Amino acid sequence: MRGRDFQVVLPRYVYRSPPFRGIVEYEFCPVYVARAASQPRPNPLEVDGCAWRDWEGFVREAESDTTDAYSWWCKDQLLDIKHHPLIAEYSRPA
């Protein structure tokens, strides 16, 4: 997939996950937003599936997730970005 209009939302996001099977992830992961410039073509060896979600639907799904459909770090980042002005701008149709 190609993207355009990249902007950083969380320039210094760092997460430390709760231990899982003896492993703790501790990573620096800046978060960006962008607009899609093509359709996604996920690598089937790495991605089981993908779908477009409107922002409000995504937030509802991720916040109510009890089955780990969304990763821990995704839900953690969501706490910091769900009300960010760039998210509001980018979630409107271009």
VEXRODREN-587385 format. One record per residue (C-alpha): z, y, x; residue in three letters; residue number from 1. Coordinates in nm, 4 decimals, decimal comma, m for minus. Each point is the difference from the previous one (the first is absolute). Example, Ala and Ser with C-alpha at 12.3 -4.5 7.8 and 13.67 -1.06 7.14 Angstrom:
2
         w         v         u   aa    i
    0,7800   m0,4500    1,2300  ALA    1
   m0,0660    0,3440    0,1370  SER    2
END
This chain:
94
         w         v         u   aa    i
    0,0000    0,0000    0,0000  MET    1
   m0,0721    0,3486    0,1188  ARG    2
    0,2337    0,2891   m0,0705  GLY    3
   m0,0088    0,3785    0,0132  ARG    4
    0,2404    0,2941   m0,0278  ASP    5
    0,2790   m0,1690    0,1976  PHE    6
    0,3366    0,1789    0,0017  GLN    7
    0,3405   m0,1115    0,1218  VAL    8
    0,2715   m0,0287   m0,2646  VAL    9
    0,2870   m0,1428    0,2070  LEU   10
   m0,0671    0,0836    0,3658  PRO   11
    0,3202   m0,1566    0,1343  ARG   12
    0,0667   m0,2915   m0,2345  TYR   13
    0,2060   m0,2726    0,1676  VAL   14
    0,1286   m0,3052   m0,1746  TYR   15
    0,2381   m0,2760    0,0833  ARG   16
   m0,0257   m0,2885   m0,2406  SER   17
    0,2860   m0,2175   m0,1120  PRO   18
    0,0126   m0,3277    0,1943  PRO   19
   m0,2369   m0,2681   m0,1316  PHE   20
    0,0173   m0,3467    0,1521  ARG   21
    0,1625    0,1463    0,3095  GLY   22
   m0,2669    0,2690    0,0484  ILE   23
    0,0591    0,3748   m0,0279  VAL   24
   m0,3005    0,2328    0,0018  GLU   25
    0,0653    0,3396    0,1555  TYR   26
   m0,3179    0,2071    0,0056  GLU   27
   m0,1387    0,3516    0,0220  PHE   28
   m0,2601    0,0264   m0,2787  CYS   29
   m0,1333    0,3438   m0,0923  PRO   30
   m0,1398    0,0059   m0,3538  VAL   31
   m0,3355    0,1591   m0,0839  TYR   32
   m0,1971    0,0658   m0,3159  VAL   33
   m0,3781    0,0015   m0,0211  ALA   34
   m0,2774   m0,0123   m0,2549  ARG   35
   m0,2145   m0,3101   m0,0280  ALA   36
   m0,3590    0,0566    0,1109  ALA   37
   m0,1162   m0,3564   m0,0735  SER   38
    0,1098   m0,3138   m0,1789  GLN   39
    0,2588   m0,2161    0,1773  PRO   40
   m0,1192   m0,3110    0,1838  ARG   41
    0,3200   m0,1778    0,1015  PRO   42
   m0,0103   m0,2736    0,2611  ASN   43
    0,0614   m0,3216   m0,2010  PRO   44
    0,1859   m0,1494    0,2974  LEU   45
    0,2583    0,2786   m0,0228  GLU   46
   m0,0035    0,1168   m0,3623  VAL   47
    0,0589   m0,2191   m0,3030  ASP   48
   m0,1197    0,2631   m0,2464  GLY   49
   m0,0217    0,3695   m0,0722  CYS   50
   m0,0141    0,2225   m0,3063  ALA   51
   m0,0207    0,3695   m0,0832  TRP   52
    0,3179    0,1422   m0,1557  ARG   53
    0,0654    0,3457   m0,1329  ASP   54
    0,2973    0,1599    0,1732  TRP   55
    0,2376   m0,0128   m0,2964  GLU   56
   m0,0812   m0,3676   m0,0622  GLY   57
    0,0526   m0,0830    0,3657  PHE   58
    0,3379    0,1764    0,0067  VAL   59
    0,1145   m0,1848   m0,3151  ARG   60
   m0,1119   m0,3377    0,1385  GLU   61
    0,1518    0,0501    0,3444  ALA   62
    0,3309    0,1353   m0,1286  GLU   63
    0,0433   m0,2864   m0,2457  SER   64
   m0,1136   m0,2704    0,2453  ASP   65
    0,2537   m0,2809    0,0275  THR   66
   m0,2389   m0,2657    0,1366  THR   67
   m0,0931    0,1710    0,3280  ASP   68
   m0,3565    0,0614   m0,1134  ALA   69
    0,0416    0,3312    0,1837  TYR   70
    0,1425   m0,0004    0,3523  SER   71
    0,3450    0,1330    0,0804  TRP   72
   m0,1460    0,2813    0,2129  TRP   73
   m0,2447    0,0969   m0,2777  CYS   74
    0,2864    0,0461   m0,2440  LYS   75
    0,2050    0,1824    0,2645  ASP   76
   m0,2852    0,2442    0,0722  GLN   77
   m0,0460    0,0542   m0,3712  LEU   78
    0,3490    0,1554   m0,0157  LEU   79
   m0,1207    0,2728    0,2386  ASP   80
   m0,3511    0,0580   m0,1312  ILE   81
   m0,0048   m0,0482   m0,3765  LYS   82
    0,0665    0,3709   m0,0639  HIS   83
   m0,1794    0,1364    0,3089  HIS   84
   m0,2455    0,2832   m0,0862  PRO   85
   m0,2836   m0,1693    0,1908  LEU   86
    0,0420   m0,3115   m0,2124  ILE   87
   m0,0329    0,2086   m0,3152  ALA   88
   m0,3112    0,1644    0,1420  GLU   89
   m0,1627   m0,3248    0,1145  TYR   90
    0,0832   m0,1959   m0,3151  SER   91
   m0,2187    0,2327   m0,2069  ARG   92
   m0,3705   m0,0863   m0,0128  PRO   93
   m0,1999    0,1834    0,2668  ALA   94
END
